[in-house]
Amino acid sequence: MPDIRMTQRVIHIHLASWRFFSALALPPLLLALLLFGSYQSAFLLLLFLLTQYYCWRLWLDERLFQLLNSEDDLAAFDAGMAHLWAVKPGATRSLEDRWLGARRILHRAICALICLWLVAILSTLWMI
């Protein structure tokens, strides 16, 4: 069994990359504003919003994972989340399941940012 604290530190460091993803999404936003009213602009804005959504999710996971120090905290954590989001408390997920979910969000954020930049580059080439 890996050291939980070390694993959480590694995950925390990777989840903190939301800052860079968010900043890297700004140049395509500027291009979208320059092309405002075109189909490319609408697509760039949609991808920008998707990227920012995933950045928000990474930021949220980064903060929430700081609360979890051991497997013992999971039930109380889930109870707090259920109370906040007004859902019925369900089965408590393991830390590994939560880490897999965070990894999926990280990969989706990377894909959204890559798509945003590809559309921005293609839109720029289209203008030439």
C-alpha positions, 0 to 999 in steps of 0.5 A: 500500500503506497504512503497515502500522504505522499500520494495526496501531495503528488495529486495536490501538486498536479491538481494545482496545475489549474492555474496554468491551464486557466492562464493558457486559455486566455490567448484563445479568448482574446482571439475569440473576442477579435473574431466576435460574431463568427462561427470560430468565435462561438466555438472558441468561446464554448471551448474556453468556457469548457476549459474554465469549467474543468479548471474550476473542478480542478481547483475544487478538488485541490481544495477538497483533497486537502481536507482528507488526511486518512480513510477515516475522514471519508464518511464525514466528508461525504456527509458534508458534501451530501448536506451541501448539495442536498442529496441523500448520503450514499456509500462512502467512496474510497480514496482510490476512487476519488483519485481516479475521478480527479485524474479523469478531470485532469485529463479532460482539462488537458484535452479541453485546453488542447482542443481550444488551442487547436481551434485557435490555431486553425482559426488564425490560419483560416484568416490568413 
